[in-house]
Amino acid sequence: MSKAYRAIVAVADRFVPSKLRPLWEHDAGPKTIFFWAPAFKWGLVVAGLGDLSRPVEALSIPQCASLAATGLVWSRYSLVIIPKNYSLFAVNVFVAVTNLYQMGRAYRYQQALKRQ
């Protein structure tokens, strides 16, 4: 860890209430990258939810497929690593589900075009 990060954690350490100490001290808690990586990955979920309003003809099937596959692979990985990282699991399940839904929309659209 960098000196700056350790200093920030040391200052924040004094303000964490006793009820939140177990979360704060957890192996995958806010003191580690195991917490912050999934926290920032929620941006992908927000972007995926924003894409729900995108016209179906503008969806990229390869992009949706790769994000869905990534979500599925990392969901599995998050439960195999030590410490188990349930926040990483949750965010990756949401990434996979939103992109599988988008792929379904695109597939239905392409099937409708073929029928016409």
DSSP file (Angstrom, degrees, kcal/mol; ACC not computed):
  #  RESIDUE AA STRUCTURE BP1 BP2  ACC     N-H-->O    O-->H-N    N-H-->O    O-->H-N    TCO  KAPPA ALPHA  PHI   PSI    X-CA   Y-CA   Z-CA
    1    1 A M              0   0    0      0, 0.0     2,-0.1     0, 0.0     0, 0.0   0.000 360.0 360.0 360.0 148.2    0.0    0.0    0.0
    2    2 A S     >  -     0   0    0      1,-0.1     4,-2.3     4,-0.0     5,-0.2  -0.355 360.0-116.4 -75.0 159.9    1.1    3.5   -0.6
    3    3 A K  H  > S+     0   0    0      1,-0.2     4,-2.3     2,-0.2     5,-0.2   0.893 115.5  53.5 -62.7 -39.9    2.0    5.8    2.2
    4    4 A A  H  > S+     0   0    0      2,-0.2     4,-2.3     1,-0.2    -1,-0.2   0.924 109.2  47.7 -63.0 -44.3   -0.9    8.2    1.3
    5    5 A Y  H  > S+     0   0    0      1,-0.2     4,-2.6     2,-0.2     5,-0.2   0.923 111.5  50.3 -64.1 -43.4   -3.4    5.4    1.3
    6    6 A R  H  X S+     0   0    0     -4,-2.3     4,-2.4     1,-0.2    -1,-0.2   0.888 110.1  51.2 -61.5 -38.2   -2.2    4.1    4.7
    7    7 A A  H  X S+     0   0    0     -4,-2.3     4,-2.1     2,-0.2    -1,-0.2   0.918 110.5  48.3 -65.2 -43.1   -2.4    7.6    6.1
    8    8 A I  H  X S+     0   0    0     -4,-2.3     4,-2.7     1,-0.2     5,-0.2   0.920 112.8  48.2 -62.3 -44.3   -6.0    8.0    4.9
    9    9 A V  H  X S+     0   0    0     -4,-2.6     4,-2.3     1,-0.2    -1,-0.2   0.893 109.4  53.4 -64.3 -39.6   -6.9    4.6    6.4
   10   10 A A  H  X S+     0   0    0     -4,-2.4     4,-0.7    -5,-0.2    -1,-0.2   0.899 112.1  44.6 -63.0 -40.5   -5.3    5.5    9.7
   11   11 A V  H >< S+     0   0    0     -4,-2.1     3,-1.0     1,-0.2     4,-0.4   0.943 115.3  46.9 -68.0 -47.6   -7.3    8.8    9.9
   12   12 A A  H >X S+     0   0    0     -4,-2.7     3,-1.6     1,-0.2     4,-0.7   0.827  99.6  70.7 -63.5 -31.5  -10.5    7.0    8.9
   13   13 A D  H >< S+     0   0    0     -4,-2.3     3,-0.7     1,-0.3    -1,-0.2   0.831  93.1  56.5 -53.9 -35.6   -9.8    4.3   11.4
   14   14 A R  T << S+     0   0    0     -3,-1.0    -1,-0.3    -4,-0.7    -2,-0.2   0.721 107.8  47.6 -71.4 -20.7  -10.5    6.6   14.2
   15   15 A F  T <4 S+     0   0    0     -3,-1.6    -1,-0.2    -4,-0.4    -2,-0.2   0.458  80.1 110.9-102.8  -2.2  -14.0    7.5   13.0
   16   16 A V    <<  -     0   0    0     -3,-0.7     5,-0.1    -4,-0.7    -3,-0.0  -0.623  69.1-126.3 -77.8 122.0  -15.3    4.0   12.3
   17   17 A P    >>  -     0   0    0      0, 0.0     3,-1.0     0, 0.0     4,-0.6  -0.250  19.8-113.1 -65.4 156.2  -18.1    3.1   14.8
   18   18 A S  G >4 S+     0   0    0      1,-0.3     3,-0.7     2,-0.2    -2,-0.1   0.819 115.4  59.5 -61.8 -31.5  -17.7   -0.1   16.8
   19   19 A K  G 34 S+     0   0    0      1,-0.2    -1,-0.3     2,-0.1     4,-0.2   0.802 108.7  44.4 -67.7 -27.0  -20.8   -1.6   15.0
   20   20 A L  G <> S+     0   0    0     -3,-1.0     4,-2.6     1,-0.2     3,-0.3   0.461  86.0  97.0 -95.0  -1.9  -19.1   -1.2   11.7
   21   21 A R  H <X S+     0   0    0     -3,-0.7     4,-2.9    -4,-0.6     5,-0.2   0.883  78.0  56.2 -56.3 -43.0  -15.7   -2.5   12.9
   22   22 A P  H  > S+     0   0    0      0, 0.0     4,-0.7     0, 0.0    -1,-0.2   0.917 112.8  41.9 -58.7 -41.2  -16.3   -6.1   11.6
   23   23 A L  H >4 S+     0   0    0     -3,-0.3     3,-0.7    -4,-0.2    -2,-0.2   0.929 115.4  50.5 -66.9 -45.3  -16.9   -4.8    8.1
   24   24 A W  H 3< S+     0   0    0     -4,-2.6     7,-0.5     1,-0.2    -1,-0.2   0.866 116.4  40.5 -61.1 -39.0  -14.0   -2.3    8.3
   25   25 A E  H 3< S+     0   0    0     -4,-2.9    -1,-0.2    -5,-0.2    -2,-0.2   0.496  88.6 121.4 -90.4  -4.9  -11.5   -5.0    9.5
   26   26 A H  S X< S-     0   0    0     -3,-0.7     3,-2.1    -4,-0.7     5,-0.3  -0.193  75.3-117.1 -61.1 151.2  -12.7   -7.7    7.2
   27   27 A D  T 3  S+     0   0    0      1,-0.3     7,-0.2     3,-0.1    -1,-0.1   0.742 119.8  36.9 -61.0 -23.7  -10.2   -9.3    4.7
   28   28 A A  T 3  S+     0   0    0      6,-0.1    -1,-0.3    56,-0.1    59,-0.1  -0.026  99.0 120.9-115.0  28.5  -12.3   -7.9    1.9
   29   29 A G  S X  S-     0   0    0     -3,-2.1     3,-2.3    -5,-0.1     6,-0.5  -0.109  84.5 -76.1 -85.9-175.0  -13.3   -4.7    3.6
   30   30 A P  T 3  S+     0   0    0      0, 0.0    -6,-0.1     0, 0.0    -5,-0.1   0.593 122.2  69.6 -61.7 -12.2  -12.7   -1.1    2.7
   31   31 A K  T 3  S+     0   0    0     -7,-0.5     2,-0.3    -5,-0.3   -22,-0.1   0.540  99.3  59.1 -80.0  -4.9   -9.1   -1.2    3.7
   32   32 A T  S X> S-     0   0    0     -3,-2.3     4,-1.3    -6,-0.1     3,-1.1  -0.772  85.9-117.1-125.4 164.6   -8.3   -3.5    0.7
   33   33 A I  H 3> S+     0   0    0     -2,-0.3     4,-2.5     1,-0.2    -1,-0.1   0.740 108.4  75.8 -67.4 -23.5   -8.6   -3.5   -3.1
   34   34 A F  H 34 S+     0   0    0     -7,-0.2    -1,-0.2     1,-0.2    54,-0.2   0.735 103.1  38.4 -62.3 -21.1  -11.0   -6.4   -2.6
   35   35 A F  H <> S+     0   0    0     -3,-1.1     4,-1.6    -6,-0.5    -1,-0.2   0.861 117.0  46.8 -91.2 -46.4  -13.6   -3.8   -1.6
   36   36 A W  H  X S+     0   0    0     -4,-1.3     4,-2.2    -7,-0.2     5,-0.2   0.828 103.4  60.0 -74.8 -33.8  -12.8   -1.0   -4.0
   37   37 A A  H  X S+     0   0    0     -4,-2.5     4,-1.6     1,-0.2    -1,-0.2   0.959 111.1  40.5 -60.4 -51.2  -12.5   -2.9   -7.3
   38   38 A P  H  > S+     0   0    0      0, 0.0     4,-0.9     0, 0.0    -1,-0.2   0.876 111.1  59.5 -64.4 -34.3  -16.1   -4.2   -7.0
   39   39 A A  H >< S+     0   0    0     -4,-1.6     3,-0.6     1,-0.2    -2,-0.2   0.923 111.1  39.6 -60.0 -43.5  -17.3   -0.8   -5.8
   40   40 A F  H >< S+     0   0    0     -4,-2.2     3,-1.6     1,-0.2     4,-0.2   0.765 105.1  67.2 -77.1 -24.7  -16.1    0.9   -8.9
   41   41 A K  H >X S+     0   0    0     -4,-1.6     3,-1.8     1,-0.3     4,-0.9   0.710  79.7  79.6 -69.4 -17.9  -17.3   -2.0  -11.1
   42   42 A W  H <X S+     0   0    0     -4,-0.9     4,-2.4    -3,-0.6    -1,-0.3   0.733  77.7  74.2 -59.5 -19.8  -20.8   -1.0  -10.3
   43   43 A G  H <> S+     0   0    0     -3,-1.6     4,-2.4     1,-0.2    -1,-0.3   0.856  91.4  54.2 -60.0 -34.8  -20.3    1.7  -12.9
   44   44 A L  H <> S+     0   0    0     -3,-1.8     4,-2.3    -4,-0.2    -1,-0.2   0.873 107.7  49.7 -65.5 -36.8  -20.6   -1.1  -15.5
   45   45 A V  H  X S+     0   0    0     -4,-0.9     4,-2.5     2,-0.2    -2,-0.2   0.925 110.5  49.3 -67.7 -43.8  -23.9   -2.1  -14.0
   46   46 A V  H  X S+     0   0    0     -4,-2.4     4,-2.1     1,-0.2    -2,-0.2   0.916 111.9  49.0 -61.4 -42.7  -25.2    1.5  -14.1
   47   47 A A  H  X S+     0   0    0     -4,-2.4     4,-1.7     2,-0.2    -1,-0.2   0.904 110.7  51.1 -63.3 -40.3  -24.0    1.8  -17.7
   48   48 A G  H  < S+     0   0    0     -4,-2.3     4,-0.4     1,-0.2    -2,-0.2   0.885 109.9  48.9 -63.9 -39.1  -25.8   -1.4  -18.6
   49   49 A L  H >< S+     0   0    0     -4,-2.5     3,-1.0     1,-0.2     4,-0.3   0.869 108.9  53.6 -68.4 -35.2  -29.0   -0.2  -17.0
   50   50 A G  H >< S+     0   0    0     -4,-2.1     3,-1.2     1,-0.2    -1,-0.2   0.839 101.6  60.4 -64.9 -32.0  -28.7    3.0  -18.9
   51   51 A D  G >< S+     0   0    0     -4,-1.7     3,-1.3     1,-0.2    -1,-0.2   0.621  82.4  82.2 -72.1 -11.7  -28.4    1.0  -22.1
   52   52 A L  G <  S+     0   0    0     -3,-1.0    -1,-0.2    -4,-0.4    -2,-0.2   0.804  93.4  47.8 -62.4 -26.5  -31.9   -0.5  -21.4
   53   53 A S  G <  S+     0   0    0     -3,-1.2    -1,-0.3    -4,-0.3    -2,-0.2   0.506  89.8 108.6 -90.6  -4.2  -33.3    2.7  -23.0
   54   54 A R  S <  S-     0   0    0     -3,-1.3     5,-0.1    -4,-0.2    -3,-0.0  -0.462  85.5 -97.2 -70.8 142.0  -31.0    2.5  -26.0
   55   55 A P    >   -     0   0    0      0, 0.0     3,-2.0     0, 0.0     4,-0.3  -0.359  31.3-125.4 -59.2 139.0  -32.6    1.5  -29.3
   56   56 A V  G >  S+     0   0    0      1,-0.3     3,-1.4     2,-0.2    -2,-0.1   0.800 107.7  61.6 -61.7 -30.8  -32.1   -2.2  -29.8
   57   57 A E  G 3  S+     0   0    0      1,-0.3    -1,-0.3    52,-0.1    -3,-0.0   0.670  99.6  57.7 -70.4 -13.9  -30.6   -1.7  -33.3
   58   58 A A  G <  S+     0   0    0     -3,-2.0    -1,-0.3     2,-0.1    -2,-0.2   0.464  82.6 110.4 -92.8  -2.4  -27.7    0.2  -31.6
   59   59 A L    <   -     0   0    0     -3,-1.4     2,-0.7    -4,-0.3    -3,-0.0  -0.468  64.2-137.4 -75.9 144.2  -26.8   -2.6  -29.3
   60   60 A S     >  -     0   0    0      1,-0.2     4,-2.5    -2,-0.2     5,-0.2  -0.892  11.2-165.5-101.4 110.4  -23.5   -4.4  -29.8
   61   61 A I  H  > S+     0   0    0     -2,-0.7     4,-2.9     1,-0.2     5,-0.2   0.920  89.0  51.7 -64.0 -44.1  -23.9   -8.1  -29.5
   62   62 A P  H  > S+     0   0    0      0, 0.0     4,-2.4     0, 0.0    -1,-0.2   0.904 111.7  47.9 -59.7 -38.3  -20.2   -8.9  -29.2
   63   63 A Q  H  > S+     0   0    0      2,-0.2     4,-2.4     1,-0.2     5,-0.2   0.938 113.5  46.5 -66.0 -46.1  -19.9   -6.3  -26.5
   64   64 A C  H  X S+     0   0    0     -4,-2.5     4,-2.5     1,-0.2    -1,-0.2   0.903 113.0  50.7 -62.2 -40.8  -22.9   -7.6  -24.6
   65   65 A A  H  X S+     0   0    0     -4,-2.9     4,-2.6     2,-0.2    -1,-0.2   0.910 111.2  47.2 -64.7 -42.3  -21.6  -11.2  -25.0
   66   66 A S  H  X S+     0   0    0     -4,-2.4     4,-2.5    -5,-0.2    -1,-0.2   0.902 113.8  47.2 -68.6 -39.0  -18.1  -10.3  -23.7
   67   67 A L  H  X S+     0   0    0     -4,-2.4     4,-2.5     2,-0.2    -2,-0.2   0.894 113.0  49.2 -68.1 -38.3  -19.5   -8.4  -20.7
   68   68 A A  H  X S+     0   0    0     -4,-2.5     4,-2.3    -5,-0.2    -2,-0.2   0.929 112.9  47.2 -64.7 -44.3  -21.9  -11.3  -19.9
   69   69 A A  H  X S+     0   0    0     -4,-2.6     4,-2.7     2,-0.2     5,-0.2   0.912 112.0  50.4 -63.3 -42.5  -19.1  -13.8  -20.1
   70   70 A T  H  X S+     0   0    0     -4,-2.5     4,-2.7     1,-0.2     5,-0.3   0.923 110.1  50.5 -60.3 -44.7  -16.8  -11.7  -18.0
   71   71 A G  H  X S+     0   0    0     -4,-2.5     4,-1.6     1,-0.2    -2,-0.2   0.901 112.5  46.3 -60.8 -41.7  -19.6  -11.4  -15.4
   72   72 A L  H  X S+     0   0    0     -4,-2.3     4,-1.8     2,-0.2    -2,-0.2   0.924 114.2  46.8 -67.7 -44.6  -20.1  -15.1  -15.3
   73   73 A V  H  X S+     0   0    0     -4,-2.7     4,-2.4     1,-0.2    -2,-0.2   0.940 115.4  45.0 -63.6 -47.5  -16.4  -16.0  -15.1
   74   74 A W  H  X S+     0   0    0     -4,-2.7     4,-2.3    -5,-0.2    -1,-0.2   0.786 107.1  59.9 -71.1 -26.1  -15.7  -13.4  -12.3
   75   75 A S  H  X S+     0   0    0     -4,-1.6     4,-0.7    -5,-0.3    -1,-0.2   0.941 109.9  43.0 -62.6 -45.4  -18.8  -14.5  -10.4
   76   76 A R  H >X S+     0   0    0     -4,-1.8     3,-1.1     1,-0.2     4,-0.6   0.934 113.5  51.5 -63.7 -46.5  -17.4  -17.9  -10.2
   77   77 A Y  H >X S+     0   0    0     -4,-2.4     4,-2.1     1,-0.3     3,-1.4   0.877 101.4  61.4 -59.4 -39.6  -13.9  -16.7   -9.3
   78   78 A S  H 3< S+     0   0    0     -4,-2.3     7,-2.4     1,-0.3    -1,-0.3   0.732 106.4  46.5 -63.9 -21.4  -15.2  -14.4   -6.5
   79   79 A L  H << S+     0   0    0     -3,-1.1    -1,-0.3    -4,-0.7    -2,-0.2   0.531 112.5  49.9 -96.2  -6.7  -16.5  -17.5   -4.7
   80   80 A V  H << S+     0   0    0     -3,-1.4    -2,-0.2    -4,-0.6    -3,-0.1   0.753  93.4  85.0 -98.5 -31.3  -13.3  -19.5   -5.1
   81   81 A I  S  < S-     0   0    0     -4,-2.1     4,-0.1     2,-0.1     0, 0.0  -0.204  86.8 -92.6 -70.8 163.1  -10.7  -17.0   -4.0
   82   82 A I  S    S+     0   0    0      1,-0.2     2,-0.1     2,-0.1    -3,-0.0  -0.990 114.2  35.1-119.2 123.9   -9.7  -16.5   -0.4
   83   83 A P  S    S-     0   0    0      0, 0.0    -1,-0.2     0, 0.0    -2,-0.1   0.534 101.7-124.7 -76.3 150.4  -11.2  -14.4    1.1
   84   84 A K        -     0   0    0     -2,-0.1     2,-0.7    -5,-0.1    -5,-0.2  -0.380  21.7-147.9 -58.2 137.5  -14.5  -15.0   -0.6
   85   85 A N     >  +     0   0    0     -7,-2.4     4,-1.9     1,-0.2     5,-0.1  -0.820  23.0 174.5-118.6  92.6  -15.6  -11.7   -2.0
   86   86 A Y  H  > S+     0   0    0     -2,-0.7     4,-2.6     1,-0.2    -1,-0.2   0.783  80.6  56.6 -71.3 -27.5  -19.4  -11.5   -2.0
   87   87 A S  H  > S+     0   0    0      2,-0.2     4,-2.2     1,-0.2    -1,-0.2   0.890 108.6  47.9 -70.3 -36.6  -19.4   -7.9   -3.2
   88   88 A L  H  > S+     0   0    0      2,-0.2     4,-1.9     1,-0.2    -2,-0.2   0.887 111.9  51.2 -65.8 -38.8  -17.4   -8.9   -6.3
   89   89 A F  H  X S+     0   0    0     -4,-1.9     4,-2.2     2,-0.2    -2,-0.2   0.944 110.4  48.2 -61.1 -48.8  -19.9  -11.8   -6.7
   90   90 A A  H  X S+     0   0    0     -4,-2.6     4,-2.1     1,-0.2    -2,-0.2   0.925 111.8  47.6 -61.5 -47.4  -22.9   -9.5   -6.6
   91   91 A V  H  X S+     0   0    0     -4,-2.2     4,-2.2     1,-0.2    -1,-0.2   0.887 112.9  49.1 -64.8 -37.3  -21.5   -6.9   -9.0
   92   92 A N  H  X S+     0   0    0     -4,-1.9     4,-2.5     2,-0.2    -1,-0.2   0.840 107.5  53.9 -73.5 -31.7  -20.5   -9.6  -11.5
   93   93 A V  H  X S+     0   0    0     -4,-2.2     4,-2.8     2,-0.2    -1,-0.2   0.926 111.0  47.2 -63.4 -43.1  -23.9  -11.3  -11.3
   94   94 A F  H  X S+     0   0    0     -4,-2.1     4,-2.5     2,-0.2     5,-0.3   0.893 110.8  51.2 -65.9 -39.2  -25.5   -7.9  -12.1
   95   95 A V  H  X S+     0   0    0     -4,-2.2     4,-1.8     2,-0.2    -2,-0.2   0.939 114.0  45.0 -60.8 -46.1  -23.1   -7.3  -15.0
   96   96 A A  H  X S+     0   0    0     -4,-2.5     4,-2.5     2,-0.2     5,-0.2   0.935 114.3  47.8 -63.9 -47.0  -23.9  -10.8  -16.4
   97   97 A V  H  X S+     0   0    0     -4,-2.8     4,-2.3     1,-0.2     5,-0.2   0.922 111.5  48.9 -64.1 -45.6  -27.7  -10.4  -16.0
   98   98 A T  H  X S+     0   0    0     -4,-2.5     4,-1.8     1,-0.2    -1,-0.2   0.898 115.9  44.0 -63.3 -37.7  -27.9   -7.0  -17.6
   99   99 A N  H  X S+     0   0    0     -4,-1.8     4,-2.2    -5,-0.3    -1,-0.2   0.827 110.4  53.5 -79.4 -30.4  -25.9   -8.0  -20.6
  100  100 A L  H  X S+     0   0    0     -4,-2.5     4,-2.1     2,-0.2    -2,-0.2   0.896 109.9  50.1 -65.5 -38.7  -27.7  -11.3  -21.0
  101  101 A Y  H  X S+     0   0    0     -4,-2.3     4,-2.3    -5,-0.2    -2,-0.2   0.920 109.9  49.9 -62.8 -43.7  -30.9   -9.3  -21.1
  102  102 A Q  H  X S+     0   0    0     -4,-1.8     4,-2.4     1,-0.2    -2,-0.2   0.896 109.2  51.8 -63.0 -39.5  -29.5   -7.0  -23.7
  103  103 A M  H  X S+     0   0    0     -4,-2.2     4,-2.6     1,-0.2    -1,-0.2   0.895 108.2  52.3 -62.9 -39.4  -28.4  -10.0  -25.8
  104  104 A G  H  X S+     0   0    0     -4,-2.1     4,-2.5     2,-0.2    -2,-0.2   0.905 108.9  49.8 -62.2 -42.4  -31.9  -11.3  -25.6
  105  105 A R  H  X S+     0   0    0     -4,-2.3     4,-2.1     1,-0.2    -2,-0.2   0.935 112.9  46.4 -60.3 -46.3  -33.3   -8.0  -26.8
  106  106 A A  H  X S+     0   0    0     -4,-2.4     4,-2.4     2,-0.2    -2,-0.2   0.888 112.1  50.8 -65.8 -39.1  -30.9   -7.9  -29.7
  107  107 A Y  H  X S+     0   0    0     -4,-2.6     4,-2.4     2,-0.2    -1,-0.2   0.932 110.4  48.4 -64.6 -46.0  -31.6  -11.6  -30.6
  108  108 A R  H  X S+     0   0    0     -4,-2.5     4,-2.2     1,-0.2    -1,-0.2   0.889 111.5  51.3 -61.0 -39.2  -35.4  -11.0  -30.6
  109  109 A Y  H  X S+     0   0    0     -4,-2.1     4,-2.0     2,-0.2    -2,-0.2   0.928 110.6  47.4 -63.6 -45.5  -34.9   -7.9  -32.8
  110  110 A Q  H  X S+     0   0    0     -4,-2.4     4,-1.9     1,-0.2    -2,-0.2   0.879 111.0  51.4 -66.4 -36.1  -32.8   -9.8  -35.3
  111  111 A Q  H  X S+     0   0    0     -4,-2.4     4,-1.7     2,-0.2    -1,-0.2   0.897 108.5  51.8 -65.6 -39.6  -35.3  -12.7  -35.4
  112  112 A A  H  X S+     0   0    0     -4,-2.2     4,-1.0     1,-0.2    -2,-0.2   0.878 108.4  51.7 -64.2 -37.2  -38.1  -10.2  -36.1
  113  113 A L  H  < S+     0   0    0     -4,-2.0     3,-0.3     1,-0.2    -1,-0.2   0.887 107.9  51.9 -65.7 -38.2  -36.0   -8.7  -38.9
  114  114 A K  H  < S+     0   0    0     -4,-1.9    -1,-0.2     1,-0.2    -2,-0.2   0.859 106.6  53.7 -66.7 -35.2  -35.6  -12.2  -40.4
  115  115 A R  H  <        0   0    0     -4,-1.7    -1,-0.2     1,-0.2    -2,-0.2   0.755 360.0 360.0 -71.0 -23.9  -39.3  -12.8  -40.3
  116  116 A Q     <        0   0    0     -4,-1.0    -1,-0.2    -3,-0.3    -2,-0.2   0.482 360.0 360.0 -76.3 360.0  -40.1   -9.6  -42.2
